[in-house]
């Protein structure tokens, strides 16, 4: 399958938030770390993560570099342990609410790893992964909650198998390995915002 990696014209994006797998309110930075889904109609799960590079530090180019295979291992000691990992998420939501998309939604990003949801393994096959710039111990920003709400609503409209019950955290699909988005993520607030018109 060929993926459209060019930005659609404004005329093509007036009536929908997602075109050819790309969110029209995101800055596009294409990652090489993705592959084809076995069944695009199977997209039915949204997984929330957090990331900060270096750990606990916000801002800077490092997350973008990490998801595109350009992270300099000499820029920080921690980077030596991760720079060859070859992982990605579909989108990153920065502290200021900016959304960056790395992988089209109709392709499989490499974000979940060994995982299971409701008894079904290999969550990458049927999920969309959203990273929040943050950590398990620092509250997320109002701008991030708003951007996440807007993006989630667009995804739920475009992929109706994603319901509020099928939005989860990495910590719940890989509980022995992962802790994100952490206890500071306000699920009640987020779900209330999702339900608002």
N, C-alpha and C positions, 0 to 999 in steps of 0.2 A: 504494500500500500504506500502511495506517495503522500507526504504531508506538506500542506501549504505553509511554508515558512516565511512568506511575505506578508506585509501589512495590507489588509484589504482597504479599498477606497472608502472614503467617508460615506458615499452613496450606498455602499453595500452594508454598512453597519448601522444605519439609522433605525432599523426596526427590531434589532435583537442585540442582546448583550454578549452572545457567544456566536462566533462565526468561524466555521471550519475548525472548531476545537479551541479557538483563541478567545479569551475574554477581552472585550473591546475597551475596558477601562484599566488595562494593565500595560505596563511597559514590557516589551518583548525582548528577552535575552535567551537565545536558543541554546539549550544544553545538548551535548552529544549522548547523554546517558539516558536513553529510552529505547524502547522497542515496540513492536506492534502488539496490540491486544488481540486475543483470540476471538473476541466477540464484543464489539463496541456497544451492542444493545444490552450487555451484561453490567454496564456501569451502574452501581447500586449502593455505593458506600463512600462517605466522605471522612477522611482521617485527618485530624489536627495534630500538628507537631509543634515543637519550638526548636530554635537554633540561635546560637550567638557565637561569633568567632572574632577574637579568641573567646573562650567560655566566660560568660558574664559581662562581656563588653559589647556595646551596641554602636551601630554606625560603621562606616568604612566599607571597603569593597570586597571584603573577604568571603562573605556568603555567596555572592555572585560569582566570584572566582572559583570557589569550591564546587558549585553546581555546574560549572562549565569546564572543569579540568584545568584551570589556570592558577591554582593556589600555589604560591611560592613557599616551599617547605622551610625556607630560611627566614621568612618574615616573622615567625613566632615559633618557639619550641614545640608547642602543641601541634602545629601544622605538619610537622614531620611524621606524626602518627596517623594522619588522615588524608594527606594530599593525593594518594593514589586510590582512594576508595571507590570512585566512580559511582556516586549516588546523585539523586535528583529528587525534586518535588515538582508538582505541576506549578505551584505558585508560592511566592513568599510575600508576606504582608509585613512591611517595615514598621518601625515604631511610629512614624508619622502618618501611617495609613496608606502609603504608596504600595501598590500591588505590582509585583514583577512576575511574569509568567515565563517559565523555562521549557515546559513540555506541553504540547497540545493535549487537551483533555481526551481526545480520541486515541491517544497513544498511551503506552504504559510507562509511567515514571517509576524510578527505583527508590522508593521511599519507605516501604513498610518492612522489608526484610522478612524473616521467618515470622509468620503472623497467622491469626485466625480470628474470624468474627462469626458469632452464632453457629459455631461448629464447622465453618467452611474455612479452609486454609488458603494460603497464597493471596493475601489481600491485594497485592499489586495488580492482580489480574482484573479485578472488578472495582477498584477504588480510585478515588482522586485524592492526592495528598497536598495539603496546605500547610506550609510552615509559617509560624508566627515568630518574628524576631523577638527573642526573649529568653527567659530561663525559668526553671521551676520555682524560683524564689522571688521574682520581681513581678509586680502586677503589670498586666498588659494595659495599653493605653486606650482611651476612649476612641481615638482614631482607628486603632486596630480592630476594636469590636465593631465599629461601624462598617469598616471595609470588609471585614469577615462576614458580617450580616448581609451586606449587599452582594458579595460574591456567592455566598451560600444560597441566597434566594435565586440568583441567576442560574446556578447549577441545578437547583431543585426544579426549576421551571424547564430547563433544557433536558435534564435527565430525571424523569419523574419517579424512577425507582429509588432515588435518593430522597428519603423522608427524614423528618426530625429524629425518628427512632434509629435511623441509619447514619447518623453523624456521631463519630466517636473519637477518642483520643488514642494516640499511639500506645499509651500506657495500658489501654484496655485490650488491644489486639496482640500485644507482645509483653504481657505483664512481668515476665521473669527477666526481660532485657531492658525495658524502657520505662521512663517515668513522665514523659512529656504528654500534653502541655503542662502538667504539674498541678498541684493543689491550688495554686493561685489563679488558675483559669476559672472564671465564673460561669459555670455551665448554666445555672439558673438564669442569669442575666442574658446570656447569649440565646438560649432557647426562647426566652420571652421576646427578644428583639426579632427573632426569626418569625414568630407567630404574628407580629404586628403587620398590618397592611401597609 
